Amino acid sequence: MQAEKFHDLPLEDVIGDRFARYSKYIIQDRALPDARDGLKPVQRRILYSMYAEGNLHDKPFRKAAKTVGNVIGNYHPHGDSSVYEAMVRLSQDWKLRNVLVEMHGNNGSIDGDPAAAMRYTEARLSPIAAELLRDIDKRTVEFVPNFDDTSEEPVVLPAMFPNLLVNGSTGISAGYATEIPPHHLGEVIDAAIMRIDQPACTVDDLLTVIKGPDFPTGGIMQGADGIKRAYETGRGKIIIRGRAAIEDMKSGRQQIVVSEIPFEVNKANLVRKIDELRLDKKLEGISEVRDETDRTGLRVVIELKKDANAAGILNYLYKNTELQVPYNFNMVAIYNRRPKLMSLPQILDAYIAHQREIVTNRSQYELEKAEARQHIVDGLMKALSILDEVIATIRASKDKRNAKDNLIEAFAFTEPQAEAIVSLQLYRLTNTDITALQKEADELRQKIDELQAILGSERKLLAVIKNELKRVKKTYADERRTTVEEEIQDIKIDMEVMIPQEDVIVTVTKDGYVKRTSWRSHNASNGKDFGMKESDRLLRRFDINTTDTLLLFTNKGNYIYLPVYEIPDIRWKDMGQHVANIVSLEKDESLLEAVPVQSFEEDPRFLVFVTKNGMVKKTELKQYKVQRYSRALVAVNVKGDDEVVSIHTTDGAKLLMLLTHANYALLFHEQEVAPVGVRAAGVKGISLKDGDYVAAAMPVETGDELVIVTQRGGVKRMRVKEVELSSRAKRGTVIFKEVKTNPYRIVGAERVQPNEVLYMRTERNVTEQLDPQTLKAKDRNSNGSLVLDTSEAGAVVEVWKDQRE
């Protein structure tokens, strides 16, 4: 009985060793292409197996299952489906720029349909695949034993054109991935010839002949910088967009017709996505999407509604569907048995070095063959010149072996010459044969001279490579399919394209509930029974359009960017959605103000912020426009325990009135506050005593009147001109007469119009309504009138105004 062996090894060593071996196998023998012939092992084995079985482009098609069986049985001991899928991909003209396998039957589609089973399809090598295998029988490449040592397979194919660039490659292995785009055969060959002629040529030089990738599906490629970077470093990014045209229809409407889609994009999924945009009403203006692709070519028709903005819709489709996709170069290939990120010159150099080896090996092989034949021809010519003696010698011999020995001994023929003489057929002994031999001898001598010249001269060797490449280009090159554009177009989407224009009502409550309501829902309730909590109140109501934007500002100096069309559509009678469900806010953060914006570009307004600690900040409204708004954004930099107490929009030419809790009022010109950026903190607006803070602030004009409310329920109507115009960062003027017991302290103030009423809320949640028109204007030393009994209701804590009902 055999003794069992155990190895006591640390787990990390075992896993590290095994994974390293596994990775090496995946990288070298499965997922990455060779830099010389641009093929992965399974592809090389499929092509070589078809070649070895005589399944060539000038022979009839053969069942795909037979080829797959041969590949698995002789060279590639893996699953049949993986071999068949690789074979199908080699035949798909929307995946490969120049297909290497021709297939009869269903070989899949650009819609992602699978190919028919291999028992139904037939295949053979394509004409250009023969160029990859040309001269493989002339000892051009190294052969190694197959997996079971029953036959041999090539390590690489001779590849008479740079297939790695022509057909590209895509693959993911352990720790490495590759993404090499397909290119135009003629351009790649021109680039290879340029590299042969000028080994030191730069990427800029090569770009004069090789414009960039040429995808089998055509399309438009944008980003010359990305192409150049990729060719220089092996990595780079470009944009591929489908080819689309806007056509006029007889009915006066328009349609977008897509005739080419980006490389590797599934057409069926693209059409479905465009139709979903229509169904989900994310994109207005599309009436129908049809796939009219047939045998004449790809055609997707997007029919538009009357008066739809065709260019805007096309831009939206580029931005939000796979009609435009990014493509990232990652040109990794196996070079000298190792994966390497390669630049364009390095790939061309690897190919040229491979071709030198191929042509040298082929010339060596052909030279040996020609010299061997020349030796035979020399023997035959000599034999014909002494024909009678040769015949006599053969007739006198016992057998073939004895005849050969006698010829060698009598006439100094070599073994191969003697073999050729004794194998000669009688009809060859005619007079004319000597001339044919003489002609053959001359041709052989000429061929030997040529081959020796190729092997002896670098220049002639390279000339042979160039001639081979030119022949392939002349035979197989076709028109370029992909158009190259220098710049990546910046797509601007007109909001009106995406959303239906509709006049709506947007309401914002103090507790932070937001909703959009249609006029139909509002009118059905006659504007009554507005849905909100009893303890809540309406902060703002706007008659607004769905194409507008709402900015919601909080006491913590943040703001929420809310396009109106994204606000939930809720009935007038129902409660809105809380802003915390739209973006996350801090626990003690509350809404302070809402500002509607029609167009940021055309709105000349400023936003003025005043904080509790007396800071003032002014910023242009247009600076608050953003592209991404999934979270609360900074509107003003609020420091420490400070918070915003007032936010107003101005035209930049108003006066600012700041009122403090301790009855100070400061009036200064808004122009003293210079406009700053969104994230700035602002400047000092008022100099505060210890313990004092800003209770109210607003932009005013000299003729305005304010209603100022104190915690004692005292209300005073006062003209703005009662306060002298000063400058910012001063203490200000006292505007209430100081009393010793229970002094008046300002809790709020509003600039009121004749059609507005004032509300006051006390600490015991008692709300009092006041008509400011009943108050007489008082001077700054007056303490106003008491309108509320605070002994029962509690001190006043909040003041606001609203439209008169």
C-alpha positions in Angstrom: 0.0 0.0 0.0 1.3 3.4 -1.0 2.1 5.8 1.9 0.0 9.0 1.9 1.9 12.2 1.9 0.9 15.4 3.7 2.4 18.8 3.4 2.1 21.1 6.4 2.0 24.5 4.7 0.5 27.9 5.7 -2.8 28.6 4.0 -1.7 32.0 2.7 1.3 30.4 1.0 -0.9 27.7 -0.7 -3.5 30.2 -1.8 -0.9 32.7 -3.0 0.9 30.1 -5.0 -2.2 28.5 -6.5 -3.8 31.9 -7.4 -0.5 33.1 -9.0 -0.5 30.0 -11.2 -4.2 30.3 -12.0 -3.7 34.1 -12.8 -0.8 33.3 -15.1 -2.9 30.7 -17.0 -5.9 33.1 -17.3 -3.7 36.0 -18.5 -1.6 34.1 -20.9 -3.8 31.3 -22.1 -7.3 32.6 -22.1 -8.3 36.2 -21.8 -5.7 38.4 -23.4 -4.6 38.6 -27.1 -1.1 38.2 -28.3 0.5 41.4 -29.5 1.8 39.7 -32.7 -1.4 38.1 -34.2 -4.0 39.8 -32.0 -5.7 36.5 -31.1 -6.6 34.8 -27.9 -5.7 31.1 -27.7 -9.2 29.9 -28.3 -9.5 32.1 -31.5 -6.1 30.9 -32.7 -7.1 27.3 -32.2 -10.4 27.7 -34.0 -8.7 29.3 -37.0 -5.8 26.8 -37.1 -8.2 23.8 -36.7 -10.3 25.0 -39.6 -7.2 25.5 -41.7 -5.8 22.1 -40.8 -9.1 20.4 -41.8 -9.2 22.2 -45.1 -12.3 24.3 -44.1 -11.1 27.2 -46.3 -12.9 30.2 -47.9 -12.7 28.5 -51.4 -14.2 25.3 -50.2 -17.9 24.5 -49.2 -19.2 25.4 -45.8 -19.0 22.8 -43.1 -21.1 22.1 -40.0 -20.0 24.3 -37.1 -20.4 21.4 -34.7 -17.7 19.5 -36.6 -15.2 22.3 -36.2 -16.1 22.8 -32.6 -15.6 19.0 -32.0 -12.2 19.2 -33.7 -11.1 22.2 -31.7 -12.1 20.6 -28.4 -10.7 17.2 -29.4 -7.4 18.4 -30.7 -6.4 21.7 -29.2 -8.7 23.3 -26.6 -10.0 20.9 -23.9 -12.8 23.2 -22.6 -16.6 23.4 -22.9 -18.1 23.3 -26.4 -20.3 26.4 -25.7 -17.3 28.6 -25.0 -15.6 27.5 -28.2 -18.8 27.9 -30.3 -19.4 31.4 -28.8 -15.9 32.4 -29.7 -16.4 31.1 -33.2 -19.7 32.9 -33.6 -18.1 36.2 -32.4 -15.4 35.8 -35.1 -18.2 35.8 -37.7 -20.2 38.8 -36.4 -19.7 41.8 -38.7 -21.0 44.2 -36.0 -18.3 43.0 -33.6 -15.3 42.5 -35.9 -14.2 45.1 -38.4 -13.0 42.3 -40.8 -14.7 39.0 -39.9 -12.4 35.9 -39.7 -15.1 33.2 -40.0 -17.9 33.1 -42.6 -21.1 31.6 -41.2 -24.3 30.3 -42.8 -27.4 30.4 -40.6 -28.3 32.5 -37.6 -25.1 33.8 -36.0 -26.9 36.2 -33.6 -27.8 39.8 -34.1 -27.0 43.4 -33.0 -30.1 43.1 -30.8 -28.3 40.6 -28.6 -30.1 37.5 -30.0 -28.1 34.3 -29.5 -26.9 32.4 -32.5 -28.6 29.1 -33.5 -27.2 25.9 -32.0 -24.0 24.7 -33.7 -25.8 21.7 -35.2 -27.7 24.1 -37.4 -25.0 26.5 -38.5 -22.2 26.1 -41.1 -18.9 27.9 -41.2 -15.6 28.3 -43.1 -12.6 30.6 -42.9 -13.1 34.0 -44.4 -10.6 35.1 -47.2 -8.8 37.5 -44.9 -8.4 34.8 -42.2 -6.3 32.9 -44.8 -3.9 35.9 -44.6 -3.4 35.2 -40.9 -2.5 31.6 -41.6 -0.6 32.2 -44.9 2.8 30.2 -45.0 2.1 28.5 -41.6 3.4 25.3 -43.3 6.7 26.9 -44.1 8.2 26.6 -40.6 7.4 30.3 -40.1 6.1 29.9 -36.5 7.0 27.7 -33.6 4.8 24.7 -33.0 4.3 23.0 -29.6 2.6 19.7 -28.7 -1.1 19.9 -28.0 -2.6 19.0 -24.6 -2.4 15.2 -25.1 0.8 15.1 -27.3 -1.0 13.6 -30.2 -0.4 16.5 -32.6 1.1 20.0 -32.7 -0.4 23.5 -32.6 1.1 26.9 -33.4 2.1 29.3 -30.6 1.2 32.3 -32.8 -0.1 32.7 -36.4 2.1 34.3 -39.1 -0.5 37.1 -39.5 0.1 39.0 -42.8 -1.7 42.1 -41.4 -1.8 43.7 -37.9 -4.9 41.9 -36.6 -4.7 43.3 -33.1 -5.4 46.8 -34.3 -7.6 45.8 -37.2 -10.1 43.7 -35.2 -9.3 45.0 -31.7 -9.9 42.9 -28.6 -11.8 42.9 -25.4 -11.2 40.7 -22.4 -11.1 40.5 -18.6 -8.5 38.4 -16.8 -7.1 38.1 -13.3 -5.8 41.6 -12.5 -5.8 42.7 -16.1 -8.4 43.8 -18.6 -8.0 44.8 -22.2 -10.1 47.1 -24.5 -8.5 47.6 -27.9 -10.9 49.2 -30.5 -11.0 48.0 -34.2 -9.3 50.1 -36.8 -9.4 50.5 -40.6 -7.2 47.9 -42.3 -5.8 50.3 -44.9 -4.9 52.9 -42.3 -3.2 50.4 -40.0 -1.1 49.0 -42.9 -0.1 52.6 -43.8 0.9 53.2 -40.2 2.9 49.9 -40.1 4.7 50.9 -43.4 5.4 54.4 -42.0 6.9 52.7 -38.9 9.1 50.5 -41.0 10.3 53.4 -43.1 10.7 55.7 -40.0 11.3 53.7 -36.9 11.5 56.9 -34.8 8.2 58.3 -36.0 6.0 59.8 -33.3 2.3 59.3 -32.5 1.6 62.7 -34.2 3.3 61.3 -37.4 1.2 58.1 -37.2 -2.0 60.2 -36.7 -1.5 61.6 -40.2 -2.4 58.1 -41.6 -4.3 56.5 -38.8 -7.2 58.7 -38.0 -8.4 56.7 -35.0 -10.6 53.6 -34.4 -12.9 52.5 -37.2 -15.9 50.7 -35.6 -17.8 48.0 -37.6 -21.0 49.7 -36.6 -19.8 53.1 -37.9 -21.0 56.1 -35.9 -19.3 59.3 -35.0 -16.2 59.4 -32.7 -15.4 62.6 -30.7 -12.2 63.5 -28.9 -9.0 63.7 -30.9 -7.1 64.4 -27.6 -8.4 61.1 -26.1 -7.2 59.2 -29.3 -3.8 60.8 -29.1 -3.4 60.0 -25.4 -4.5 56.4 -26.0 -2.0 56.0 -28.8 0.8 57.5 -26.6 0.0 55.7 -23.3 -2.3 52.8 -24.1 -5.1 54.5 -22.1 -7.6 57.2 -23.2 -11.2 58.1 -23.5 -13.4 59.0 -26.4 -17.1 59.4 -27.0 -18.9 57.4 -29.7 -22.3 58.5 -30.8 -24.8 57.0 -33.2 -25.4 58.6 -36.6 -28.8 60.4 -36.5 -30.5 62.7 -38.9 -33.6 64.9 -38.5 -36.0 64.5 -41.4 -39.2 66.4 -42.3 -42.4 64.3 -42.7 -45.3 65.1 -45.1 -47.6 65.9 -42.2 -45.4 68.9 -41.2 -43.9 67.0 -38.3 -40.3 65.8 -38.0 -38.6 62.5 -37.2 -35.2 61.5 -36.0 -33.7 58.6 -38.0 -30.8 56.7 -36.5 -28.8 54.8 -39.1 -25.8 53.8 -37.1 -25.4 53.1 -33.4 -22.3 53.0 -31.1 -20.0 50.0 -31.0 -21.1 47.2 -28.6 -24.5 48.8 -28.0 -27.5 46.5 -28.0 -30.0 48.0 -30.5 -33.1 46.4 -29.0 -32.2 47.7 -25.5 -31.6 51.2 -27.0 -35.0 51.3 -28.7 -36.7 50.0 -25.5 -35.0 52.7 -23.4 -36.1 55.5 -25.8 -39.6 54.2 -25.8 -39.6 54.0 -21.9 -38.6 57.7 -21.9 -41.8 58.4 -23.9 -44.0 56.1 -21.7 -42.6 57.5 -18.4 -43.2 61.0 -19.7 -39.5 61.9 -19.0 -39.3 63.2 -22.5 -42.1 65.1 -24.1 -42.4 65.4 -27.9 -41.9 61.7 -29.0 -45.1 60.2 -30.5 -43.7 56.8 -31.6 -40.4 54.8 -31.7 -40.1 52.2 -34.4 -37.2 49.8 -35.4 -37.4 49.6 -39.2 -34.1 47.7 -39.6 -34.1 45.2 -42.5 -31.6 43.6 -44.8 -30.8 46.9 -46.4 -29.4 48.3 -43.1 -30.1 49.6 -39.6 -32.9 52.2 -39.2 -34.5 53.3 -36.0 -37.2 56.0 -36.5 -38.3 58.3 -33.6 -41.4 60.1 -34.7 -42.0 63.5 -33.1 -45.1 65.3 -32.1 -46.1 68.5 -33.9 -43.9 71.5 -32.9 -41.5 69.3 -31.0 -37.9 70.5 -30.7 -36.1 67.8 -32.7 -32.5 69.0 -32.0 -33.3 69.3 -28.3 -34.8 65.8 -28.1 -31.8 64.4 -30.0 -29.4 66.0 -27.5 -31.4 64.6 -24.7 -31.2 61.1 -26.2 -27.4 61.5 -26.6 -27.1 62.4 -23.0 -29.5 59.9 -21.4 -29.4 56.8 -23.6 -26.8 54.6 -25.3 -27.1 56.6 -28.5 -23.9 58.1 -27.1 -21.4 56.2 -25.0 -17.9 56.7 -23.7 -15.2 54.3 -24.9 -12.1 53.7 -22.8 -9.0 52.5 -24.5 -7.0 50.0 -22.3 -4.5 48.5 -24.8 -3.1 45.5 -22.9 -1.7 42.6 -24.9 0.7 39.7 -24.3 4.1 40.8 -25.3 7.1 38.5 -24.6 4.8 36.1 -22.6 3.8 39.0 -20.3 0.8 41.3 -20.2 1.8 44.8 -21.1 0.0 48.1 -21.6 1.1 49.1 -25.1 1.2 52.4 -27.0 0.4 52.4 -30.8 4.2 52.5 -31.7 4.9 49.6 -29.4 2.0 47.5 -31.0 3.3 48.3 -34.5 6.9 47.5 -33.4 5.8 44.1 -31.9 4.0 43.3 -35.2 7.0 44.4 -37.4 9.4 42.3 -35.3 7.1 39.3 -35.7 7.0 39.8 -39.5 10.8 40.0 -39.6 10.8 36.6 -37.9 8.1 35.2 -40.2 9.8 36.4 -43.4 13.2 35.2 -42.3 11.9 31.8 -41.3 9.9 31.5 -44.6 12.9 32.6 -46.7 15.2 30.1 -44.8 12.7 27.3 -45.4 12.2 28.2 -49.1 16.0 28.5 -49.6 16.5 25.0 -48.2 13.8 23.6 -50.5 15.2 25.4 -53.5 18.8 24.3 -52.8 17.6 20.7 -52.4 15.7 20.8 -55.6 18.6 22.5 -57.4 20.8 19.5 -56.3 18.3 17.0 -57.7 18.0 19.0 -61.0 21.8 19.1 -61.3 21.8 15.3 -60.9 19.1 14.7 -63.5 20.8 17.0 -66.0 24.1 15.1 -65.5 22.3 11.8 -65.8 20.7 12.8 -69.1 24.0 13.9 -70.5 25.4 10.3 -69.9 22.1 8.6 -70.3 23.3 5.4 -72.0 25.9 4.6 -69.3 23.3 5.3 -66.6 20.8 2.9 -68.2 23.5 0.3 -68.6 24.5 0.6 -65.0 20.8 0.4 -63.8 20.2 -2.7 -66.0 23.2 -4.4 -64.6 22.0 -3.9 -61.0 20.1 -6.5 -59.0 17.6 -4.2 -57.3 16.8 -0.5 -56.6 19.2 -0.3 -53.7 22.0 -1.9 -55.7 21.2 0.4 -58.7 21.5 3.5 -56.4 24.8 2.2 -54.9 26.2 1.5 -58.4 25.3 5.0 -59.7 26.9 6.6 -56.7 30.0 4.6 -57.1 30.3 4.9 -60.9 29.3 8.5 -61.5 29.7 10.2 -58.1 26.0 11.0 -57.7 24.7 11.7 -54.2 22.0 9.6 -52.4 19.2 12.1 -53.2 20.3 12.4 -56.9 20.5 8.6 -57.3 17.0 8.2 -55.7 15.7 10.8 -58.2 17.3 9.0 -61.2 16.1 5.5 -60.4 12.6 6.9 -59.7 12.6 8.6 -63.1 9.7 7.6 -65.5 10.7 6.4 -69.0 8.8 9.2 -70.8 11.1 11.8 -69.1 14.0 10.5 -71.2 12.8 12.4 -74.2 15.0 15.0 -75.9 12.8 17.9 -74.8 13.2 17.1 -71.1 16.7 18.5 -70.9 15.4 22.0 -71.9 12.7 21.8 -69.1 15.4 20.9 -66.6 17.6 23.6 -67.8 14.8 26.2 -67.5 14.0 24.9 -64.0 17.7 25.1 -63.0 17.8 28.8 -64.1 14.6 29.6 -62.2 16.0 27.9 -59.1 19.2 29.8 -59.3 17.4 33.0 -59.6 15.1 32.2 -56.6 18.1 31.1 -54.5 19.8 34.4 -55.3 16.7 36.4 -54.3 16.2 34.4 -51.0 19.9 34.8 -50.1 19.6 38.5 -50.8 16.5 38.8 -48.5 18.4 36.9 -45.7 21.5 38.9 -46.2 19.9 42.4 -46.4 17.8 44.1 -43.8 16.5 46.6 -46.4 15.3 43.8 -48.7 13.7 41.9 -45.8 11.7 45.0 -44.9 10.8 45.6 -48.6 9.2 42.1 -48.6 7.2 42.9 -45.5 6.0 46.1 -47.0 5.0 44.5 -50.3 3.0 41.8 -48.4 1.2 44.5 -46.5 0.4 46.5 -49.6 -1.0 43.4 -51.3 -3.3 42.7 -48.3 -4.4 46.4 -48.3 -5.1 46.3 -52.0 -7.1 43.1 -51.7 -9.2 43.7 -48.6 -9.3 47.4 -47.6 -12.7 49.1 -47.8 -14.2 52.5 -47.0 -13.8 53.9 -43.5 -17.1 53.7 -41.5 -16.5 55.8 -38.4 -16.3 59.6 -38.7 -13.8 61.4 -36.4 -14.6 64.7 -34.9 -11.9 66.8 -33.0 -13.9 68.0 -30.1 -16.3 66.3 -27.7 -19.5 68.2 -28.1 -20.9 69.7 -24.8 -24.5 68.7 -24.7 -26.9 71.3 -23.4 -30.4 70.1 -22.8 -33.2 72.5 -23.0 -35.5 71.8 -20.1 -38.6 72.5 -22.3 -37.7 69.4 -24.3 -37.9 67.2 -21.3 -41.0 68.4 -19.5 -44.4 69.6 -20.5 -44.9 73.3 -19.8 -47.7 73.7 -17.3 -48.8 76.5 -15.0 -49.1 75.1 -11.5 -49.3 76.2 -7.9 -46.4 75.4 -5.6 -46.9 75.7 -1.8 -44.3 75.6 0.9 -45.2 75.4 4.6 -43.2 76.5 7.6 -42.8 73.0 8.8 -41.2 72.0 5.5 -44.0 70.4 3.5 -43.8 71.1 -0.3 -46.2 70.2 -3.1 -47.1 71.0 -6.6 -50.8 71.3 -7.4 -52.6 71.6 -10.7 -55.1 74.5 -11.2 -57.8 71.8 -11.8 -57.3 70.4 -8.3 -57.2 74.0 -6.8 -60.4 75.0 -8.5 -62.2 71.8 -7.6 -61.8 72.9 -3.9 -62.4 76.6 -4.8 -59.0 77.3 -3.2 -60.4 76.2 0.2 -59.4 73.3 2.5 -55.7 73.5 1.9 -54.1 70.3 3.2 -51.6 70.9 6.1 -51.2 70.2 9.8 -53.1 72.4 12.2 -49.9 73.6 13.9 -48.4 74.4 10.5 -48.7 77.5 8.4 -48.2 78.5 4.8 -44.8 80.0 4.2 -45.1 80.7 0.5 -47.4 80.1 -2.4 -46.3 80.6 -6.0 -48.2 80.6 -9.3 -45.4 79.1 -11.3 -44.5 77.0 -14.4 -43.1 73.4 -14.4 -40.0 74.7 -16.3 -39.1 77.0 -13.3 -37.0 76.3 -10.3 -37.6 76.7 -6.6 -34.8 77.5 -4.1 -35.6 76.6 -0.5 -33.3 78.2 2.2 -32.9 77.0 5.7 -31.8 78.7 9.0 -28.5 76.8 8.9 -27.4 78.5 5.7 -28.2 75.6 3.4 -30.4 75.5 0.3 -32.4 72.9 -1.6 -32.4 73.2 -5.4 -35.8 72.0 -6.6 -36.9 72.0 -10.3 -40.6 72.5 -10.2 -41.3 69.5 -12.4 -39.6 67.3 -9.8 -41.8 68.5 -7.0 -44.4 65.8 -6.3 -47.8 66.5 -7.8 -50.3 66.4 -4.9 -53.9 67.4 -4.6 -54.8 70.8 -3.0 -56.6 69.0 -0.1 -53.7 66.6 0.7 -50.6 67.3 2.7 -47.4 67.8 0.7 -44.1 65.9 0.9 -41.6 66.8 3.6 -38.3 68.2 2.3 -36.5 65.7 4.5 -37.8 63.0 2.1 -36.3 64.9 -0.8 -32.9 65.7 0.8 -31.6 65.0 4.2 -31.5 68.0 6.7 -30.1 68.4 10.2 -32.4 67.7 13.1 -32.9 71.3 14.2 -32.9 72.7 10.6 -36.0 74.5 9.4 -37.2 76.3 6.3 -36.8 80.1 6.3 -37.6 81.2 2.7 -38.5 80.0 -0.8 -37.4 81.8 -3.9 -38.8 81.1 -7.4 -36.5 81.4 -10.4 -37.6 81.4 -14.1 -34.1 81.7 -15.6 -30.9 81.9 -13.8 -29.1 83.4 -16.8 -31.6 86.3 -17.2 -32.4 86.9 -13.5 -30.3 90.0 -12.4 -31.4 89.7 -8.7 -29.2 89.3 -5.7 -29.8 87.2 -2.6 -29.1 89.0 0.7 -28.6 86.9 3.9 -28.6 88.4 7.4 -27.5 86.2 10.4 -28.4 86.3 14.1 -24.9 87.5 14.9 -25.1 90.4 12.5 -23.3 89.1 9.4 -24.6 90.3 6.0 -23.9 88.5 2.7 -24.9 89.4 -0.8 -24.5 87.0 -3.8 -25.8 87.0 -7.4 -28.8 84.7 -7.7 -27.4 83.0 -10.9 -24.6 81.5 -8.8 -27.1 79.2 -7.1 -27.7 77.3 -10.3 -26.4 73.7 -10.1 -26.4 70.5 -12.2 -26.4 68.0 -9.3 -28.8 68.6 -6.4 -29.3 65.3 -4.6 -28.4 66.8 -1.3 -28.6 70.2 0.6 -26.1 72.7 -0.7 -24.3 75.5 1.1 -25.9 78.9 0.5 -24.0 80.9 3.1 -21.1 79.9 5.4 -22.7 80.1 8.9 -20.1 79.9 11.7 -20.4 78.4 15.2 -23.9 78.8 16.8 -24.9 81.5 14.4 -27.9 81.1 12.1 -29.7 82.9 9.3 -32.6 85.1 10.3 -33.5 86.8 7.1 -33.2 86.1 3.3 -34.4 88.5 0.7 -34.0 89.1 -3.0 -33.0 92.6 -4.1 -32.0 94.5 -7.3 -28.7 95.6 -5.6 -29.8 99.2 -5.1 -31.9 99.0 -1.9 -31.3 100.1 1.7 -30.9 97.5 4.4 -32.6 97.8 7.7 -31.3 95.6 10.6 -33.3 95.5 13.9 -31.8 93.9 17.0 -33.6 92.3 20.0 -32.3 95.2 22.2 -34.2 97.8 20.1 -31.3 99.0 17.9 -32.0 99.8 14.3 -29.3 100.3 11.7 -30.0 101.6 8.1 -27.2 101.5 5.5 -27.0 101.2 1.7 -26.9 97.7 0.2 -24.1 98.7 -2.1 -21.8 98.7 1.0 -22.0 94.9 0.9 -19.9 93.7 -2.0 -21.2 90.6 -3.9 -19.3 87.4 -2.9 -19.4 83.7 -3.8 -21.9 81.1 -2.7 -19.8 79.5 0.0 -18.6 82.8 1.6 -19.6 84.0 5.0 -20.2 87.7 4.2 -19.3 90.9 6.2 -20.2 92.4 9.5 -23.5 94.2 9.1 -24.1 95.6 12.6 -22.1 95.9 15.8 -24.0 94.1 18.6 -23.8 94.5 22.4 -23.2 91.4 24.4 -26.2 89.2 24.6 -27.9 91.1 21.7 -28.8 89.6 18.4 -30.5 90.5 15.1 -34.3 90.0 15.4 -35.3 91.1 11.9 -33.8 92.5 8.7 -35.1 93.5 5.3 -34.4 95.6 2.2 -36.3 98.9 2.3 -36.8 102.3 0.6 -37.0 105.7 2.3 -40.7 106.0 1.8 -41.5 102.5 3.4 -43.2 101.9 6.7 -42.4 99.0 9.1 -44.6 97.3 11.7 -42.3 96.3 14.6 -43.5 93.8 17.2 -42.1 93.3 20.7 -42.3 90.4 23.1 -44.8 92.3 25.3 -47.4 92.4 22.5 -46.5 96.0 21.8 -46.7 96.9 18.1 -45.4 100.1 16.5 -45.9 101.4 12.9 -42.8 103.5 12.0 -41.5 105.2 8.9 -38.1 104.1 7.7 -36.9 107.7 7.6 -37.2 107.8 11.4 -33.8 106.0 11.4 -30.9 108.0 10.0 -28.9 106.6 7.1 -25.6 105.3 8.4 -23.0 102.8 7.3 -22.6 99.1 8.0 -20.9 97.7 11.1 -22.2 100.5 13.4 -24.3 100.0 16.5 -27.4 101.9 15.1 -30.1 103.9 16.8 -32.4 102.9 19.7 -36.0 102.9 18.4 -38.0 102.1 21.6 -38.0 104.2 24.8 -36.2 102.3 27.6 -38.5 101.4 30.5 -37.1 99.9 33.8 -39.6 97.1 34.4 -40.2 94.5 31.7 -38.5 96.5 28.9 -39.6 96.2 25.3 -37.6 93.8 23.2 -38.1 93.4 19.4 -39.1 89.9 18.2 -39.9 90.7 14.6 -40.7 93.3 12.0 -42.4 93.4 8.6 -42.6 95.9 5.8 -46.4 95.7 5.1 -48.4 96.7 2.0 -52.1 97.8 2.2 -53.3 94.3 1.1 -51.4 92.4 3.8 -52.2 91.5 7.4 -49.8 90.7 10.3 -49.8 87.6 12.5 -48.2 87.1 15.9 -47.6 83.8 17.6 -47.0 83.5 21.4 -45.0 81.0 23.3 -48.4 79.3 24.3 -49.3 78.9 20.6 -51.9 81.7 20.6 -52.0 83.3 17.2 -53.3 86.9 16.9 -54.2 88.7 13.6 -53.6 92.4 13.2 -54.6 94.8 10.5 -51.6 97.2 10.1 -53.8 99.8 8.6 -55.5 100.4 12.0 -52.2 101.6 13.5 -51.0 105.2 13.3 -47.4 105.9 12.4 -45.3 106.8 15.5 -41.8 108.3 15.9 -38.8 106.3 17.0 -39.1 107.2 20.7 -42.6 105.9 21.0 -43.3 102.4 22.4 -46.3 101.8 20.2 -49.6 100.2 21.3 -50.2 97.0 23.2 -52.5 94.8 21.1 -52.1 91.5 23.0 -52.4 90.6 26.6 -49.2 88.5 27.2 -50.2 87.6 30.8 -52.6 85.1 29.4 -51.2 84.3 26.0 -47.5 84.4 26.8 -44.7 86.4 25.3 -44.7 86.9 21.5 -42.1 84.7 19.8 -42.9 84.9 16.0 -44.2 87.4 13.5 -45.2 87.0 9.9 -47.4 88.6 7.3 -49.8 87.2 4.7 -52.2 88.4 1.9 -55.5 89.8 3.0 -58.2 87.2 2.3 
